[in-house]
C-alpha cells in the first residue's frame, strides 16, 4: 500500500529536518559585532532600573495586578470608541517589559518600555 504525504506534511518534515541539521543562525553571526543589541527585562526583575529592593513579593504582585487592570481598561476604551480614527496612546511606566537597547560602536545604552498586549 502506498503512503501519501500531503504537501503541508512534507514541507513541515523538511523544515524540521533542516532545523536539526543546519547550525543555529545566532552562532553563525555571533562572532561579528554589529553595534546593536537588545535585552528584554521584566520591570519586576532585579536587573530592571525600576526594581525596588525594598518591595515585597506581595507588593510586586499587587502592582502587577494594578498595571494589568489599567491595561485592561485602556484596551476596553479602545474598543468602546466607535470612531474610525485609530489612536495608540503611549503611557510611560505602565509597560510590563523594559528593553535595554545598545546602539552604535562604541555602544550607547538606552532604556525603552515595551507593551506586549
MODELLER restraints for C-alpha pairs under 7 A, 6 or more apart:
rsr = mdl.restraints
at = mdl.atoms
rsr.add(forms.Gaussian(group=physical.xy_distance, feature=features.Distance(at['CA:35:A'], at['CA:103:A']), mean=5.74, stdev=0.5))
rsr.add(forms.Gaussian(group=physical.xy_distance, feature=features.Distance(at['CA:35:A'], at['CA:104:A']), mean=4.82, stdev=0.5))
rsr.add(forms.Gaussian(group=physical.xy_distance, feature=features.Distance(at['CA:35:A'], at['CA:105:A']), mean=5.24, stdev=0.5))
rsr.add(forms.Gaussian(group=physical.xy_distance, feature=features.Distance(at['CA:35:A'], at['CA:107:A']), mean=6.28, stdev=0.5))
rsr.add(forms.Gaussian(group=physical.xy_distance, feature=features.Distance(at['CA:36:A'], at['CA:102:A']), mean=5.54, stdev=0.5))
rsr.add(forms.Gaussian(group=physical.xy_distance, feature=features.Distance(at['CA:36:A'], at['CA:103:A']), mean=4.95, stdev=0.5))
rsr.add(forms.Gaussian(group=physical.xy_distance, feature=features.Distance(at['CA:36:A'], at['CA:104:A']), mean=6.53, stdev=0.5))
rsr.add(forms.Gaussian(group=physical.xy_distance, feature=features.Distance(at['CA:37:A'], at['CA:101:A']), mean=5.92, stdev=0.5))
rsr.add(forms.Gaussian(group=physical.xy_distance, feature=features.Distance(at['CA:37:A'], at['CA:102:A']), mean=5.25, stdev=0.5))
rsr.add(forms.Gaussian(group=physical.xy_distance, feature=features.Distance(at['CA:38:A'], at['CA:99:A']), mean=6.52, stdev=0.5))
rsr.add(forms.Gaussian(group=physical.xy_distance, feature=features.Distance(at['CA:38:A'], at['CA:100:A']), mean=5.57, stdev=0.5))
rsr.add(forms.Gaussian(group=physical.xy_distance, feature=features.Distance(at['CA:38:A'], at['CA:101:A']), mean=4.71, stdev=0.5))
rsr.add(forms.Gaussian(group=physical.xy_distance, feature=features.Distance(at['CA:38:A'], at['CA:102:A']), mean=6.53, stdev=0.5))
rsr.add(forms.Gaussian(group=physical.xy_distance, feature=features.Distance(at['CA:39:A'], at['CA:99:A']), mean=5.66, stdev=0.5))
rsr.add(forms.Gaussian(group=physical.xy_distance, feature=features.Distance(at['CA:39:A'], at['CA:100:A']), mean=4.97, stdev=0.5))
rsr.add(forms.Gaussian(group=physical.xy_distance, feature=features.Distance(at['CA:39:A'], at['CA:101:A']), mean=6.66, stdev=0.5))
rsr.add(forms.Gaussian(group=physical.xy_distance, feature=features.Distance(at['CA:40:A'], at['CA:97:A']), mean=6.41, stdev=0.5))
rsr.add(forms.Gaussian(group=physical.xy_distance, feature=features.Distance(at['CA:40:A'], at['CA:98:A']), mean=5.80, stdev=0.5))
rsr.add(forms.Gaussian(group=physical.xy_distance, feature=features.Distance(at['CA:40:A'], at['CA:99:A']), mean=4.64, stdev=0.5))
rsr.add(forms.Gaussian(group=physical.xy_distance, feature=features.Distance(at['CA:40:A'], at['CA:100:A']), mean=6.36, stdev=0.5))
rsr.add(forms.Gaussian(group=physical.xy_distance, feature=features.Distance(at['CA:41:A'], at['CA:48:A']), mean=6.36, stdev=0.5))
rsr.add(forms.Gaussian(group=physical.xy_distance, feature=features.Distance(at['CA:41:A'], at['CA:97:A']), mean=5.62, stdev=0.5))
rsr.add(forms.Gaussian(group=physical.xy_distance, feature=features.Distance(at['CA:41:A'], at['CA:98:A']), mean=5.08, stdev=0.5))
rsr.add(forms.Gaussian(group=physical.xy_distance, feature=features.Distance(at['CA:41:A'], at['CA:99:A']), mean=6.10, stdev=0.5))
rsr.add(forms.Gaussian(group=physical.xy_distance, feature=features.Distance(at['CA:42:A'], at['CA:48:A']), mean=6.88, stdev=0.5))
rsr.add(forms.Gaussian(group=physical.xy_distance, feature=features.Distance(at['CA:42:A'], at['CA:96:A']), mean=5.98, stdev=0.5))
rsr.add(forms.Gaussian(group=physical.xy_distance, feature=features.Distance(at['CA:42:A'], at['CA:97:A']), mean=4.42, stdev=0.5))
rsr.add(forms.Gaussian(group=physical.xy_distance, feature=features.Distance(at['CA:42:A'], at['CA:98:A']), mean=5.89, stdev=0.5))
rsr.add(forms.Gaussian(group=physical.xy_distance, feature=features.Distance(at['CA:43:A'], at['CA:50:A']), mean=6.06, stdev=0.5))
rsr.add(forms.Gaussian(group=physical.xy_distance, feature=features.Distance(at['CA:43:A'], at['CA:51:A']), mean=6.43, stdev=0.5))
rsr.add(forms.Gaussian(group=physical.xy_distance, feature=features.Distance(at['CA:43:A'], at['CA:96:A']), mean=5.79, stdev=0.5))
rsr.add(forms.Gaussian(group=physical.xy_distance, feature=features.Distance(at['CA:43:A'], at['CA:97:A']), mean=5.55, stdev=0.5))
rsr.add(forms.Gaussian(group=physical.xy_distance, feature=features.Distance(at['CA:43:A'], at['CA:98:A']), mean=6.00, stdev=0.5))
rsr.add(forms.Gaussian(group=physical.xy_distance, feature=features.Distance(at['CA:44:A'], at['CA:51:A']), mean=5.51, stdev=0.5))
rsr.add(forms.Gaussian(group=physical.xy_distance, feature=features.Distance(at['CA:45:A'], at['CA:51:A']), mean=6.31, stdev=0.5))
rsr.add(forms.Gaussian(group=physical.xy_distance, feature=features.Distance(at['CA:67:A'], at['CA:94:A']), mean=6.23, stdev=0.5))
rsr.add(forms.Gaussian(group=physical.xy_distance, feature=features.Distance(at['CA:95:A'], at['CA:113:A']), mean=5.67, stdev=0.5))
rsr.add(forms.Gaussian(group=physical.xy_distance, feature=features.Distance(at['CA:95:A'], at['CA:114:A']), mean=5.66, stdev=0.5))
rsr.add(forms.Gaussian(group=physical.xy_distance, feature=features.Distance(at['CA:95:A'], at['CA:115:A']), mean=4.94, stdev=0.5))
rsr.add(forms.Gaussian(group=physical.xy_distance, feature=features.Distance(at['CA:96:A'], at['CA:114:A']), mean=6.93, stdev=0.5))
rsr.add(forms.Gaussian(group=physical.xy_distance, feature=features.Distance(at['CA:96:A'], at['CA:115:A']), mean=6.40, stdev=0.5))
rsr.add(forms.Gaussian(group=physical.xy_distance, feature=features.Distance(at['CA:97:A'], at['CA:113:A']), mean=5.95, stdev=0.5))
rsr.add(forms.Gaussian(group=physical.xy_distance, feature=features.Distance(at['CA:97:A'], at['CA:114:A']), mean=5.28, stdev=0.5))
rsr.add(forms.Gaussian(group=physical.xy_distance, feature=features.Distance(at['CA:97:A'], at['CA:115:A']), mean=6.74, stdev=0.5))
rsr.add(forms.Gaussian(group=physical.xy_distance, feature=features.Distance(at['CA:98:A'], at['CA:111:A']), mean=6.77, stdev=0.5))
rsr.add(forms.Gaussian(group=physical.xy_distance, feature=features.Distance(at['CA:98:A'], at['CA:112:A']), mean=5.61, stdev=0.5))
rsr.add(forms.Gaussian(group=physical.xy_distance, feature=features.Distance(at['CA:98:A'], at['CA:113:A']), mean=4.45, stdev=0.5))
rsr.add(forms.Gaussian(group=physical.xy_distance, feature=features.Distance(at['CA:98:A'], at['CA:114:A']), mean=5.80, stdev=0.5))
rsr.add(forms.Gaussian(group=physical.xy_distance, feature=features.Distance(at['CA:99:A'], at['CA:111:A']), mean=5.63, stdev=0.5))
rsr.add(forms.Gaussian(group=physical.xy_distance, feature=features.Distance(at['CA:99:A'], at['CA:112:A']), mean=4.92, stdev=0.5))
rsr.add(forms.Gaussian(group=physical.xy_distance, feature=features.Distance(at['CA:99:A'], at['CA:113:A']), mean=5.94, stdev=0.5))
rsr.add(forms.Gaussian(group=physical.xy_distance, feature=features.Distance(at['CA:99:A'], at['CA:114:A']), mean=6.64, stdev=0.5))
rsr.add(forms.Gaussian(group=physical.xy_distance, feature=features.Distance(at['CA:100:A'], at['CA:109:A']), mean=7.00, stdev=0.5))
rsr.add(forms.Gaussian(group=physical.xy_distance, feature=features.Distance(at['CA:100:A'], at['CA:110:A']), mean=5.96, stdev=0.5))
rsr.add(forms.Gaussian(group=physical.xy_distance, feature=features.Distance(at['CA:100:A'], at['CA:111:A']), mean=4.83, stdev=0.5))
rsr.add(forms.Gaussian(group=physical.xy_distance, feature=features.Distance(at['CA:100:A'], at['CA:112:A']), mean=6.60, stdev=0.5))
rsr.add(forms.Gaussian(group=physical.xy_distance, feature=features.Distance(at['CA:101:A'], at['CA:109:A']), mean=5.77, stdev=0.5))
rsr.add(forms.Gaussian(group=physical.xy_distance, feature=features.Distance(at['CA:101:A'], at['CA:110:A']), mean=5.00, stdev=0.5))
rsr.add(forms.Gaussian(group=physical.xy_distance, feature=features.Distance(at['CA:101:A'], at['CA:111:A']), mean=6.01, stdev=0.5))
rsr.add(forms.Gaussian(group=physical.xy_distance, feature=features.Distance(at['CA:102:A'], at['CA:108:A']), mean=5.30, stdev=0.5))
rsr.add(forms.Gaussian(group=physical.xy_distance, feature=features.Distance(at['CA:102:A'], at['CA:109:A']), mean=4.58, stdev=0.5))
rsr.add(forms.Gaussian(group=physical.xy_distance, feature=features.Distance(at['CA:102:A'], at['CA:110:A']), mean=6.14, stdev=0.5))
rsr.add(forms.Gaussian(group=physical.xy_distance, feature=features.Distance(at['CA:103:A'], at['CA:109:A']), mean=6.79, stdev=0.5))
